[in-house]
Amino acid sequence: MRLLKEPLFHFFLIGAAIFIWFHIVAPENETVETTDTISIDENDIAQLSAGFKARWKREPSLAEMETLVDASIREEILVREARKLGLDRSDTVIRSRLSQKMDFLTEAIATSVTPKDEDLEAFLQQNAERYATPQKVAFNQVFLGEAPSEPDIEKALVTLRAGQDISDLPGSALLPASMPLTTPRAIDSIYGVGFSNGLITLEQGPWSGPVPSGYGVHLVQVIESEPSRVPPLADIYSSVLRDWRRATGEDLALAQYEALADGYEIVVYDFAGQGK
């Protein structure tokens, strides 16, 4: 069956298994501790030490370790007492944090799985515009001023196409006379927004124009153009994998939520009709 080959279906099964496991190992009554014992075991000590080392780039001293343990015990006591008072039940910060942890759990499932190359290739083709390289153009240009007359434009074109000297034409020292292969965004940052649009449709080789810019009017010779293309998967593998995992994680989160929501009867007050 095709369904069994779908990565999302596999992730859904993995996610369901993890959530079931959490329900099995979680205490039946997690909101209020029924014991007065607080135990700091070997794993707790290792986590405290690892956290200290990650922050300070060294192992904690014995005194520092004792301080960490005392702080952990204090936190546990205060958390338990807060739960007994029901302080966690209406706290939007705590509720938001718990919701985020459920989302993080789902994201971890997507991150832990490496898809097949054909899955990534299909994702790449479905989102080709996201990875396509921009078109590039290399050109020469001559600036004719802010508002040259039609005869002046035609005369300049004839002169340039004949390969004659153009040193007597007006110009702007602020603008490069030529540009190597450059993206439209970079071109527009120099010549003004929209200038690149006038280059893309020009024939390569002959002088053409006029082409307007933010400064005035130009004649342009397109030397070379490089069309937009989608790189092969091997060249952008890490980027495609990252985006695939993010997108798949979002799909999985939605599917997981819908599965969990099926276990609840949801009743919402008709707020849309109030005040009528």
Summary of the structure (lengths in Angstrom):
residues: 276
radius of gyration: 32.6
end to end distance: 52.6
largest distance: 96.4
contacts: 648
relative contact order: 0.12
helix: 54%
strand: 12%
